[in-house]
């Protein structure tokens, strides 16, 4: 099955969870219109205090619906936007993609993956024990962060549930996603 968008969410201000909506507008080089992380420079509060001129590499947050379902089975119902994601997707292993991979969301939006979302203590404040469930270890002991990926917007456009996702792999050697 082709990867597709399951749900979209945004929320003004800085909050852990986002509000599901029918569609979101991605704005080139800025982020999700009407979202608290919208801007050319870093909007994450703790990072903005230290590095106010740092480019915003976290313009849009994408998360796998399969993870949300797995966590819901263990911790009770979790819905779109609950973990702070803007775009909930299905049938694409986001964290296995390389840095620089591009995703075509719907007809016109194009995003480029910049890195992994690093889960923080806010996840446990939302639901106790959730942070540990969002982390794993590979066979060789490397930490696996399962809370989705961050991206920048190369081409703007509207994104809605049901939109098909196209994947463009970067040229050159595979570069694993790192936390941003």
N, C-alpha and C positions, 0 to 999 in steps of 0.2 A: 504494500500500500504506500502511496506517496505521502511524504511528511505533510502535515497540515497544522494550521492554527486552530486551537480548541477554544481559546478565550483570550480576551485582552482586558487590560486594567490600567488605570492611572489614578493619581491622587495629588492634589495641590498640597504643598507643604511637605514637611519631613515626618513621615509616619512609617511604621514597619510594614503594614499591609496597605494594599491599594484597592480601589473600588472597581469592580467589573463594570464594563460598559460595552455597548454594541460595536463600537469601532474606536480606534485611536489614530491620530495623525502623527506620523514620524516626520520630523523636520530636519533636513540635511544639516549636519555638523552641530546640531543642538540637542536633539532628543525627542521625547514624547511631549507634544503640545499639551499643556495643562497638568504636567507632572512636576513633582517637587525636585526632580533631578535634571530638569531642563536647563541647558546652558552650555556654552562653549568651554568653560572652565569647570573644574571639579565642583560638584555640588554636595558630595558626601560630607556631612558636617565636620567630622573629626579631621578629615583630610584637608578640607577647605581652610580650617584654622591654621594648619601647618604649612600648606602649599597652595595659597589662594590663586596662583597663576597657572597651576598645573592643568594641562588639557583634560577635558572630561572624557575619559575612556569608558565610562559607565553610563552612556546615554540611554541605553535600553537594556533591560534584564529579561532574558529568555530562560524558561524552565520547562522541564519535561513533565507532561501530565502523568506519565507512568510513575514518577517519583511521588507526586502528590497522592496518587492512589495507594502506593505502598505505605506512605506515612499515615494516610487516613485509616488504613486497616489496623495500624498499631496505636494511633493517638486520637482517634475519633475524626469526625468529618473535617476536611480541609477543602476550601473552595478556591476558585480562581482569584488571584490577587492576594491571598492570605499570606504567602511567603514573600510578598513584595515584588513579584514579577509583573512585567508589563505584557509579556506574550507567553502564553502557555501553549506548548506544542506537543504533538504526538508523532510517533514513528520516525524519530531521528535522535540518535544518541549524541546529544550536544557536547557532553564533556569529552567525547572521543575525537571530536573534530580538532584540526590544527588551528593554531593562531593564524589569523589572516583569512580563514575560510569566510566566504560570503554567502549570505542567505537572501534570496529574493522572496520577500513576503508579499503575497498578493500580486497585483498587476504591476506596481511601480516601485515599491520600497525596496531598497537594497541596504543591508547592514553588513558590517565586517566585524568578526569576533576579535575582541581584544584580550580576553582572559576569563578566568573563572571567578565566580562570586565566592568570596571567602565567608563562610557562615560565622556569625558573631553571637554574642550573648543575648542579643535581642530575640533570637529564635527561641531560646529557653524561656524568656519572659513571655513570649507569645503562647508557648505550650511547653511545660516542663519536660526535659529529656529529649526534645526535638533536635537540639544541636548534635548530640552524639549520634543520633540516627542519620544525620546528614553527612557524617564523616565515615570513612571506611579505610581499610588498608589493602594495598595490592599484595600479591604473593611475595614480592620482594620488600615489603614493608613500607612502601611509599604511601603518603597520605592521599586519599581520594576525597575531593570535595564534590558533593553531589547536588549542590544548590544552584546549579545552572551556570549560565555564561553571561558575560557582558559584551556589549557591542557598541560601535559608533555607526552613525547613519550616513551612508554615502549618497543615497538618493532618497528623497522623501516620498511620502504617499500614505494613503489610508490602509489600515490593516484591520481585518475583522475575522471572527470565528468562521471557519470553513475555508479560508484562503489556503491555497496550496503553497508549499515552500520548495523553492529550487535551491540547490546547493552547488556552489562553485568552489573548487579546491584551489588553494594558492599554488603557484609554481615553486619548484625548489624542494629542498629537504623538509620533512615533517618537523614542525616546531610545536611541541606540546603546549597547551594552554597553561598559563601560570596565573595565580591570583592577581587581580588588579583592584 
